[in-house]
């Protein structure tokens, strides 16, 4: 029970970041579940998918109410993301947990640098379906393999190749994250149901944070949030990498 209480503030933070930015917060779920809640890696991946997917679904409903979700682009990314997520989930079952965490460390560090690089982007690019499909497939694969939402790739891609501004890109990433993550959850139901109490506690706090984050997005500087999160992701990635390389 104590470990449930310890992760609640961190789960709240994940929800806030996910609701405010549509990216970044979800990728912190895996190290929190592994190193704070002390779950085995595969179980942590499954719980992460459940929490991230449900929180993204709630965020989608909130953003859709104010008309920020571009459903056509969300459908394109989701259609390619679902089969890629299934492939990633199958690969994860046969992968060595130690190497999964090293791979995760590399991904989260790159995500941090990517977030810092794209924090200032305000201009929209032209729609490029081909590139969007490739990014959607990569995001789906990472979701199944590591339990990450993939918003750190989706949001910049939707701006650069989906022809939308940052606010709409943030909102549109949420249904894609929800579909990818929840489809992965179905394939790992035995993992997260084994720790259902902890999973529900984590999910509840994350959902509260998502509501707060969606409201914060209307008033807090997106640039400062992205920059702060970028440094956090890099720091977590480096620490996770060092721990696993030594192990």
C-alpha positions in Angstrom: 0.0 0.0 0.0 2.9 2.4 0.8 4.3 2.1 -2.7 0.8 3.1 -4.0 1.0 6.4 -2.1 4.6 7.0 -3.1 3.8 7.0 -6.8 0.6 9.1 -6.7 2.3 12.5 -6.9 4.5 11.3 -9.8 1.4 9.9 -11.5 -0.3 13.2 -11.1 2.7 14.9 -12.7 2.5 12.5 -15.7 -1.2 13.4 -16.2 -0.5 17.2 -16.0 2.2 17.0 -18.7 0.2 14.7 -20.9 -2.8 17.0 -20.7 -0.9 20.2 -21.2 1.5 19.1 -23.9 0.1 15.8 -25.4 3.7 14.4 -25.1 6.5 13.7 -22.8 4.8 12.9 -19.5 3.7 9.4 -20.5 7.3 8.4 -21.2 8.1 8.9 -17.5 5.6 6.2 -16.5 8.0 3.3 -17.2 10.9 4.3 -14.9 8.5 5.4 -12.2 6.8 2.0 -12.2 10.1 0.1 -12.4 12.2 2.1 -9.9 9.6 3.5 -7.5 6.8 0.9 -7.6 9.4 -1.9 -8.1 7.5 -3.7 -10.8 9.2 -6.1 -13.2 9.9 -4.4 -16.6 7.3 -6.3 -18.6 4.6 -5.7 -16.0 5.6 -2.0 -15.8 5.2 -1.7 -19.6 1.7 -3.2 -19.5 0.6 -0.9 -16.6 2.1 2.1 -18.4 0.1 1.3 -21.5 -3.1 1.0 -19.5 -2.5 4.3 -17.7 -1.2 6.3 -20.7 -4.0 5.0 -23.0 -6.8 5.8 -20.6 -5.4 9.2 -19.7 -5.0 10.0 -23.4 -8.6 8.9 -24.1 -9.9 11.3 -21.4 -7.7 14.1 -22.8 -9.1 13.4 -26.2 -12.7 13.9 -25.0 -11.7 17.1 -23.3 -9.9 18.5 -26.3 -12.6 17.3 -28.7 -15.2 19.3 -26.8 -13.4 22.5 -27.7 -12.7 21.5 -31.3 -9.0 21.0 -31.2 -8.7 17.4 -32.5 -8.2 17.0 -36.2 -9.8 13.6 -36.7 -8.5 12.9 -40.2 -4.9 13.1 -39.2 -5.6 11.1 -36.0 -7.1 8.3 -38.1 -4.1 8.2 -40.4 -1.6 7.8 -37.5 -3.9 5.4 -35.6 -4.5 3.0 -38.5 -0.8 2.4 -39.0 0.0 2.5 -35.3 -2.3 -0.3 -34.2 -0.6 -3.2 -36.1 2.8 -1.7 -35.3 1.9 -1.7 -31.6 1.0 -5.4 -31.8 4.3 -6.2 -33.3 6.1 -4.2 -30.6 4.2 -6.1 -27.9 5.2 -9.4 -29.4 8.8 -8.4 -29.6 8.7 -7.2 -25.9 7.6 -10.7 -24.7 10.8 -12.2 -26.0 13.2 -9.4 -25.2 15.6 -9.3 -22.2 14.3 -6.8 -19.6 17.8 -5.4 -19.1 18.1 -4.5 -22.8 14.5 -3.1 -22.9 15.5 -0.6 -20.2 18.7 0.3 -22.1 16.7 0.9 -25.2 14.2 2.9 -23.2 17.1 5.1 -21.8 18.2 5.9 -25.4 14.7 6.7 -26.5 13.9 8.9 -23.5 17.2 10.8 -23.9 16.6 11.4 -27.6 13.0 12.5 -26.7 14.4 15.1 -24.3 16.7 16.6 -26.9 13.9 16.4 -29.5 11.6 18.4 -27.2 14.3 21.1 -26.6 14.9 21.3 -30.4 11.2 21.7 -31.3 10.1 23.8 -28.3 10.3 27.0 -30.4 8.4 25.6 -33.4 5.4 27.7 -34.2 5.1 27.4 -38.0 3.1 24.7 -39.6 4.4 22.6 -42.5 2.6 21.1 -45.5 0.7 17.8 -45.2 2.9 14.8 -46.1 1.0 11.5 -45.7 3.9 9.3 -46.5 6.1 10.7 -43.8 3.1 10.7 -41.4 2.6 6.9 -42.0 6.3 6.2 -41.2 6.2 8.2 -38.0 2.9 6.5 -37.0 4.5 3.1 -37.5 7.6 3.9 -35.4 5.4 5.4 -32.6 3.2 2.3 -32.6 6.2 0.0 -32.4 7.7 2.0 -29.5 4.3 1.9 -27.7 4.1 -1.9 -27.9 7.8 -2.4 -27.0 8.4 0.1 -24.3 4.9 1.3 -23.2 5.6 4.9 -24.2 2.9 7.0 -25.7 5.0 8.5 -28.5 3.7 12.0 -28.2 7.3 13.3 -28.3 7.4 12.2 -31.9 3.8 12.7 -32.8 3.4 16.4 -31.9 6.5 17.6 -33.9 5.4 15.4 -36.8 1.9 16.7 -36.8 3.2 20.2 -37.0 5.9 19.6 -39.6 4.0 17.0 -41.8 0.4 17.3 -40.7 -0.1 21.0 -41.5 -1.4 22.0 -38.1 -0.4 24.4 -35.3 1.0 23.4 -31.9 -2.3 23.5 -30.1 -4.1 21.3 -32.6 -1.1 19.0 -32.9 -1.1 18.5 -29.1 -4.8 17.7 -29.1 -4.6 15.4 -32.2 -1.8 13.3 -30.7 -4.0 12.3 -27.8 -6.4 9.9 -29.7 -3.4 8.3 -31.5 -1.7 7.7 -28.1 -5.0 6.3 -26.7 -5.6 3.9 -29.6 -2.0 2.7 -29.7 -1.6 2.2 -25.9 -5.0 0.6 -25.3 -4.5 -1.8 -28.2 -1.2 -2.8 -26.5 -3.0 -3.2 -23.2 -5.3 -5.8 -24.6 -2.3 -8.0 -25.6 -0.9 -7.8 -22.1 -4.0 -8.0 -19.9 -2.5 -10.8 -17.7 0.4 -8.5 -16.8 -1.5 -5.5 -15.5 -4.4 -7.4 -13.9 -1.8 -9.1 -11.6 -1.2 -5.7 -9.9 -4.7 -4.2 -10.4 -4.7 -2.2 -7.2 -1.5 -0.4 -8.0 -2.5 0.1 -11.6 -5.9 1.7 -10.6 -4.2 4.0 -8.1 -1.7 5.1 -10.7 -4.4 5.6 -13.2 -6.7 7.6 -10.9 -3.9 10.1 -10.1 -2.9 10.4 -13.7 -6.5 11.2 -14.8 -6.7 13.9 -12.2 -3.5 15.3 -13.5 -4.8 15.2 -17.1 -7.8 17.4 -16.2 -5.4 19.9 -14.6 -3.0 19.8 -17.5 -5.7 20.5 -20.1 -6.7 23.5 -18.1 -3.1 24.6 -17.6 -2.5 24.5 -21.4 -4.8 27.5 -21.8 -2.7 29.8 -19.6 0.8 28.4 -19.0 3.6 29.1 -21.5 4.0 26.0 -23.7 7.6 26.9 -24.5 8.7 26.9 -20.8 6.8 23.6 -20.1 8.5 21.9 -23.1 12.0 23.2 -22.1 11.6 22.0 -18.5 10.3 18.6 -19.6 13.1 18.3 -22.1 15.7 18.6 -19.4 13.8 16.2 -17.1 13.6 13.6 -19.9 17.4 13.8 -20.6 18.2 13.5 -16.9 16.0 10.5 -16.4 17.3 8.9 -19.6 20.9 9.3 -18.5 20.3 7.9 -15.0 18.3 4.9 -16.4 21.1 4.2 -18.9 23.9 4.4 -16.3 22.0 2.1 -13.9 21.4 -0.5 -16.6 24.8 -0.4 -18.2 26.4 -1.0 -14.7 23.9 -3.8 -14.1 
